[in-house]
Amino acid sequence: MGNRNYLFMKSGLLVLLTWPTTAPAAQNDAQLGYGRGWPQWRGPDRSAVSEEKITLWPPEKLWEFELGSGVSSVIAYRGRVYGMGHRDEQDHVYCLDAQSGQVLWRYSYPAKSDQTSDVRFPGPRSTPATDGQAVYTLSLDGQVHCLDAATGKLLWRKAKTQTGASDSQQYGVCAPVLVDEQLLVVDVGVHCIAYDKKTGQELWRTRGSGGWNGAAPMPAQVGNRRYIIHGTGRCLDRQTGRECWSVPYGEMSVATPVVVGNRVFLAPFHGRNYGGAECAVVEFNGGKPSIVWKNEEVQGLCLTAVYYQGYLYAPDREDLSLAGESGYGMNLKCLDFQTGKVCWSHRPLAWPMCLVAGGKLLIQTLQGELILADASPEAYREHGRVKLLRGRFWTMPALAGGKLYCRNNNGRLTAFRVVKPPEPSALPASSSLQSPCTVPKHK
């Protein structure tokens, strides 16, 4: 691993710092206190479940940063935060210091700003991903960029003409990218494509949703075979992209499939409003899939359920009015994953974006409320609700290193501390700390 030297002035003194040109090795994460982080959409397992415990409530605001407009979620990994926004006819990819919000690097490129009749803001909607060495992004118009995670240097890119993204998609390209071992999988609507993440070589290409798809592709392991579950209810062979099976589910899918072993939960965008597409749990063992159960209990719009200890915590819209369509008339349900039975339903919760942290539900609402509640099938029980954010929120928050990152549609990213900092230890009288004028040796 190489190093890069930086000189800066502090209190009138010239100080030399050494910074690695690549991210620290994964085996050192525990010693560095980073944990597993939040390296891609819905966290390290793409499950929206974190082992981190929330011990500070209400959260303590640390910093804010203007990313630019869009609803792309941020990711956080090894002390850094990566986010995307749109401004001045360009997409901007930022790398920020997790503790201070300071910009470490920025990469910008011209990109389409899609402004549809019912979604009145521009900007990227796909969430990037990182493996610690590179950051992978997907623009609204279907451009793919691979950037060095430490420096922001462009490693490789795919233009819109290479991905084949179409201008006719009403909402543009929305699906989060997937990093799965050596693969980078991107869904540009017309096509679902796998690249070698290091070289950018295209490995396979198959049909995408054909319509609008904001659901992230999901990996699944069954026996010794690995698959990619597409948001439209299709199962693809991970090595070839060949379709192994499909269940009738339509082309307008936004909720990411929830994969639990050899079972997959699928939730529709419209469902009961338009007389079709029930939510369902599908089971497969390498052959033809079977329906474990299906019902009309979950119609999540753009929101994805969270699976935790045998239960689903699923956003649902029962209100068929405009308020329901905009997310104000939504609720949160707890369903038994084995049977589909509803354990409880709590309403209203406007656009509830959920993750589980340390066994608790953390919910961010459309209006910027943060709610801490039990992740339990017994009942919906809140432990606290605070209004610390401004603006409209359609974006899944990220949790990493004891910090929660929330981003509104206009692009304001706010970082909160949700874990109590350790008590400061008293320094001994004869401290062996270096004096401020000491310049560290470069090895």
C-alpha positions in Angstrom: 0.0 0.0 0.0 1.4 3.4 -1.0 1.4 6.6 1.0 0.8 10.2 0.1 2.4 13.1 2.1 0.5 16.3 3.0 2.1 19.5 4.4 -0.1 22.0 6.2 0.3 24.8 8.7 -1.0 24.4 12.3 -0.4 27.1 14.9 2.4 28.5 12.8 4.1 25.2 12.5 4.7 23.1 9.4 3.3 19.6 9.9 3.8 16.5 7.7 1.0 14.0 7.6 1.1 10.7 5.7 -2.1 9.5 4.1 -2.6 6.0 2.5 -3.4 6.2 -1.3 -5.6 3.2 -0.9 -8.1 2.4 1.9 -6.9 0.4 4.9 -7.0 -3.4 4.7 -10.3 -5.0 5.7 -8.7 -7.0 8.5 -7.7 -3.8 10.2 -11.2 -2.4 10.4 -11.9 -3.6 13.9 -8.7 -2.1 15.3 -9.5 1.2 13.6 -13.0 1.2 15.1 -14.8 1.4 11.8 -16.9 -1.8 12.0 -18.6 -3.0 8.9 -19.8 0.4 7.9 -22.5 1.1 5.3 -20.7 0.5 2.0 -23.7 0.2 -0.3 -27.5 0.5 -0.5 -29.1 -0.7 2.8 -25.8 -1.5 4.5 -23.1 -4.2 4.3 -25.6 -7.0 3.7 -28.1 -4.8 1.8 -30.5 -5.8 4.6 -30.9 -2.5 6.4 -29.9 -4.3 9.6 -26.9 -3.0 11.6 -25.2 -4.5 14.7 -24.5 -1.0 15.9 -26.5 0.1 19.0 -28.1 3.5 19.3 -27.0 4.7 22.8 -27.5 8.5 22.3 -31.0 9.9 22.0 -31.9 12.4 20.8 -29.1 12.3 18.2 -26.4 15.0 18.4 -25.9 17.0 15.2 -22.3 17.0 14.0 -22.2 18.7 10.6 -24.1 19.6 7.4 -23.0 19.6 3.8 -24.7 20.5 0.5 -24.4 17.7 -1.9 -26.7 19.0 -4.6 -30.1 17.8 -5.5 -31.1 14.2 -5.9 -32.4 11.2 -3.8 -29.3 9.0 -4.0 -28.5 7.7 -0.6 -25.0 8.2 0.8 -22.7 5.4 1.8 -20.1 5.4 4.7 -17.1 3.3 5.0 -13.8 3.3 6.9 -14.1 6.9 8.2 -15.3 8.3 4.9 -18.7 9.3 3.5 -19.5 9.2 -0.3 -22.5 11.0 -1.8 -23.8 12.3 -5.1 -25.7 15.4 -6.1 -26.5 17.5 -9.1 -25.7 21.2 -9.7 -25.0 23.4 -12.7 -25.8 20.6 -15.2 -23.2 18.3 -13.6 -23.3 15.4 -11.2 -20.8 15.7 -8.4 -19.4 12.8 -6.4 -18.1 13.8 -3.0 -15.8 12.0 -0.5 -16.2 13.6 2.9 -14.4 13.0 6.2 -17.0 11.3 8.5 -16.0 13.2 11.6 -15.9 16.7 10.2 -17.7 16.7 6.9 -14.6 18.2 5.2 -14.3 17.5 1.5 -11.5 15.1 0.8 -12.1 14.9 -2.9 -14.8 15.7 -5.6 -15.3 14.2 -9.0 -17.7 15.9 -11.5 -19.0 15.1 -14.9 -21.8 16.4 -17.2 -25.1 14.5 -16.7 -28.7 14.7 -17.6 -31.0 16.5 -15.1 -34.4 14.7 -15.3 -37.4 16.8 -14.2 -40.6 15.0 -14.7 -44.1 16.3 -14.3 -44.7 14.7 -10.9 -41.2 14.6 -9.4 -40.1 18.2 -9.5 -36.4 18.0 -8.7 -33.3 16.9 -10.7 -30.4 14.8 -9.7 -29.1 11.2 -9.3 -31.3 8.5 -7.8 -29.0 5.5 -7.8 -27.0 4.8 -4.6 -23.3 4.3 -5.1 -21.3 1.4 -3.6 -17.7 0.9 -2.5 -15.5 -2.1 -1.7 -12.9 0.1 0.1 -10.7 0.4 -3.0 -13.1 1.9 -5.5 -16.4 3.8 -5.5 -19.0 2.9 -8.2 -21.7 5.3 -9.3 -24.6 5.3 -11.8 -26.0 8.5 -13.1 -29.6 9.3 -13.9 -28.9 9.0 -17.7 -27.0 5.7 -17.3 -23.3 6.6 -17.0 -21.2 4.3 -14.9 -18.1 5.6 -13.1 -15.4 3.7 -11.2 -13.4 6.1 -9.0 -10.4 5.5 -6.7 -11.9 5.5 -3.1 -8.9 7.4 -1.7 -8.2 10.0 -4.3 -11.3 10.3 -6.6 -9.2 9.5 -9.7 -11.2 8.0 -12.5 -10.3 4.3 -13.0 -12.8 3.5 -15.7 -16.2 4.6 -17.0 -19.0 3.5 -19.3 -20.8 6.2 -21.3 -24.6 6.1 -21.8 -24.0 4.8 -25.3 -22.2 1.9 -23.9 -24.8 1.0 -21.2 -27.6 1.5 -23.6 -29.8 3.5 -21.2 -32.9 4.9 -22.8 -34.2 8.5 -22.8 -37.8 7.3 -22.8 -37.7 6.2 -19.1 -39.9 8.7 -17.3 -37.8 8.7 -14.1 -34.4 7.9 -15.6 -32.0 5.3 -14.1 -32.8 4.8 -10.4 -31.6 1.3 -9.3 -28.7 1.2 -6.8 -25.6 -0.5 -8.0 -24.5 -3.9 -6.6 -21.0 -4.9 -5.8 -20.9 -8.7 -5.3 -17.4 -10.1 -5.0 -15.7 -9.3 -8.4 -18.9 -8.2 -10.1 -20.5 -4.8 -10.4 -24.1 -5.2 -11.4 -26.0 -2.2 -12.8 -29.6 -2.0 -13.9 -30.2 0.8 -16.5 -33.8 -0.2 -17.1 -33.4 -1.5 -20.7 -30.5 -3.7 -19.7 -29.1 -5.3 -16.5 -25.3 -5.5 -16.9 -22.5 -7.2 -15.0 -19.0 -5.7 -15.3 -15.7 -6.9 -13.8 -15.4 -4.3 -11.1 -11.6 -3.8 -11.5 -11.3 -3.6 -15.3 -14.8 -2.5 -16.4 -15.0 -5.5 -18.8 -18.6 -6.4 -19.6 -19.2 -9.9 -18.4 -22.9 -10.3 -19.4 -25.9 -8.4 -20.3 -29.6 -9.4 -20.1 -32.9 -7.6 -20.4 -33.8 -5.2 -17.7 -37.2 -4.2 -16.5 -38.3 -2.7 -19.7 -40.2 -0.1 -17.7 -39.2 1.9 -14.7 -37.2 0.0 -12.1 -35.8 1.5 -8.9 -35.3 -1.8 -7.1 -31.7 -2.8 -6.4 -30.5 -6.2 -7.8 -29.9 -8.6 -4.9 -27.5 -11.5 -4.5 -28.8 -14.8 -3.2 -26.9 -18.0 -2.3 -28.7 -21.3 -2.5 -26.5 -24.4 -2.0 -23.3 -23.9 -4.0 -24.9 -21.6 -6.6 -25.2 -17.9 -6.5 -27.9 -15.8 -8.1 -29.0 -12.2 -8.7 -32.6 -11.4 -7.9 -34.0 -8.7 -10.1 -36.6 -6.3 -8.8 -39.2 -7.5 -11.4 -39.3 -11.0 -9.8 -36.7 -12.6 -12.0 -33.8 -14.8 -10.9 -30.6 -14.6 -12.9 -27.6 -16.9 -12.9 -24.8 -14.8 -11.4 -22.1 -16.2 -13.8 -23.9 -15.7 -17.1 -26.9 -13.5 -16.5 -29.2 -16.2 -17.9 -32.7 -16.1 -16.5 -33.3 -19.1 -14.3 -36.9 -18.4 -13.4 -39.5 -15.6 -13.0 -42.7 -14.9 -11.2 -45.4 -12.6 -12.7 -44.7 -9.3 -11.2 -44.9 -6.5 -13.8 -42.3 -4.1 -15.0 -42.8 -1.2 -12.5 -40.9 -2.4 -9.4 -39.3 -0.1 -7.0 -39.1 -1.9 -3.6 -35.9 -3.9 -3.4 -36.4 -7.7 -3.1 -35.8 -8.9 0.5 -33.7 -12.1 0.3 -33.7 -14.4 3.3 -31.9 -17.7 2.5 -33.8 -19.3 -0.3 -36.8 -17.1 0.1 -37.6 -13.7 -1.4 -40.1 -11.1 -0.4 -41.5 -9.0 -3.3 -43.7 -6.0 -2.7 -45.5 -4.1 -5.5 -45.4 -0.4 -6.3 -49.2 0.0 -7.0 -50.8 -3.3 -6.1 -54.3 -2.9 -4.7 -54.7 0.6 -6.3 -54.7 -0.9 -9.7 -56.2 -4.3 -9.0 -53.1 -6.5 -9.1 -49.6 -7.5 -7.9 -49.9 -8.8 -4.4 -46.9 -8.9 -2.2 -45.5 -12.4 -1.9 -42.8 -14.6 -0.4 -41.3 -16.9 -3.1 -39.2 -20.0 -2.3 -36.7 -21.6 -4.6 -34.2 -24.5 -4.4 -32.5 -24.2 -7.7 -35.6 -25.3 -9.7 -39.0 -23.8 -10.3 -40.0 -21.3 -7.5 -43.1 -21.8 -5.4 -45.3 -19.2 -3.6 -45.1 -19.6 0.1 -47.8 -16.9 0.7 -49.2 -13.8 -0.9 -51.7 -11.1 0.1 -52.5 -7.4 -0.4 -51.1 -6.2 2.9 -48.0 -4.4 1.6 -48.0 -1.8 -1.1 -44.7 0.0 -0.4 -44.4 2.6 -3.2 -40.7 3.2 -3.3 -39.9 1.8 0.1 -38.4 -1.6 1.0 -39.3 -3.8 4.0 -36.7 -4.8 6.6 -36.5 -8.5 7.7 -35.4 -9.0 11.3 -35.6 -12.2 13.4 -38.5 -13.8 11.5 -40.6 -10.7 10.8 -40.9 -8.1 8.2 -41.3 -4.4 9.0 -42.9 -3.1 5.9 -44.1 0.4 4.8 -47.6 0.3 3.3 -50.0 2.6 1.6 -53.7 2.0 2.2 -54.8 5.5 1.4 -55.8 5.6 -2.3 -56.0 9.4 -2.3 -53.3 11.9 -3.5 -52.1 12.0 0.1 -51.5 8.3 -0.1 -49.7 8.6 -3.4 -47.4 11.2 -2.0 -46.6 9.1 1.0 -48.4 11.2 3.7 -51.1 8.5 4.1 -48.7 5.6 4.7 -48.3 3.3 7.7 -45.9 0.7 9.0 -46.8 -3.0 9.4 -45.1 -5.9 11.1 -45.7 -9.2 9.2 -44.8 -12.8 10.1 -42.3 -13.8 7.4 -43.5 -17.4 7.4 -47.2 -16.8 7.0 -47.8 -13.2 5.9 -50.0 -12.6 9.0 -50.1 -9.0 10.2 -48.9 -8.7 13.8 -49.5 -4.9 14.1 -50.1 -1.8 12.0 -49.2 1.7 13.0 -50.5 4.8 11.1 -50.0 7.4 10.0 -46.2 7.4 9.3 -45.4 9.5 6.2 -43.0 7.7 4.0 -41.3 5.6 6.7 -37.8 4.6 5.8 -36.7 1.9 8.3 -33.5 0.3 9.4 -32.8 -1.9 12.4 -29.9 -1.0 14.7 -29.0 -3.0 17.7 -32.4 -4.6 17.8 -34.3 -1.3 17.5 -36.2 0.2 14.6 -34.9 3.6 13.4 -37.4 5.3 11.2 -37.0 8.5 9.2 -40.2 10.1 7.9 -41.0 12.3 4.9 -41.0 15.4 7.0 -37.6 14.7 8.6 -38.7 13.1 11.9 -36.4 10.5 13.5 -38.2 7.8 15.5 -36.7 5.1 17.7 -39.0 2.1 18.3 -39.0 -1.5 19.2 -38.3 -4.1 16.5 -40.8 -6.5 18.0 -43.9 -8.3 16.7 -45.7 -7.8 20.0 -46.6 -4.1 19.4 -45.4 -0.8 17.9 -43.7 1.0 20.8 -41.8 4.2 20.4 -38.9 5.2 22.6 -38.5 8.7 21.2 -39.4 11.0 18.3 -37.5 14.1 17.3 -37.7 16.7 14.5 -34.1 17.6 13.8 -34.2 17.8 10.0 -35.5 20.3 7.4 -37.0 19.6 4.0 -38.6 16.6 2.3 -37.0 13.2 2.6 -37.3 10.3 0.1 -33.8 8.9 0.8 -32.8 6.0 2.9 -30.4 7.1 5.8 -27.1 5.4 6.4 -25.6 4.3 9.7 -21.9 3.7 10.3 -19.3 4.3 13.0 -21.9 5.5 15.5 -23.1 8.2 13.0 -26.4 8.5 11.2 -26.4 10.3 7.8 -29.7 11.8 6.5 -30.1 13.5 3.2 -33.0 15.6 2.0 -34.2 15.9 -1.6 -32.6 19.3 -2.1 -29.2 17.8 -1.2 -28.5 18.8 2.4 -26.7 16.0 4.1 -26.8 16.0 7.9 -24.6 13.9 10.1 -25.7 12.9 13.7 -23.9 11.1 16.5 -26.1 8.3 17.8 -23.6 6.5 20.0 -22.3 8.1 23.2 -18.6 8.9 22.8 -16.2 7.1 25.2 -15.4 8.8 28.4 -12.1 10.7 28.1 -9.3 9.0 30.1 -7.1 11.2 32.3 -3.6 11.6 31.0 -0.8 10.7 33.4 1.3 13.6 34.8 4.4 12.5 32.9 2.7 12.2 29.5 4.8 10.8 26.8 2.8 12.5 24.0 4.8 14.2 21.3 5.0 18.0 21.4 3.1 19.9 18.8 6.2 20.7 16.9 7.2 17.1 16.3 7.1 16.1 12.6 6.2 12.4 12.2 8.7 10.2 10.4 7.6 9.0 6.9 8.2 5.3 6.5 
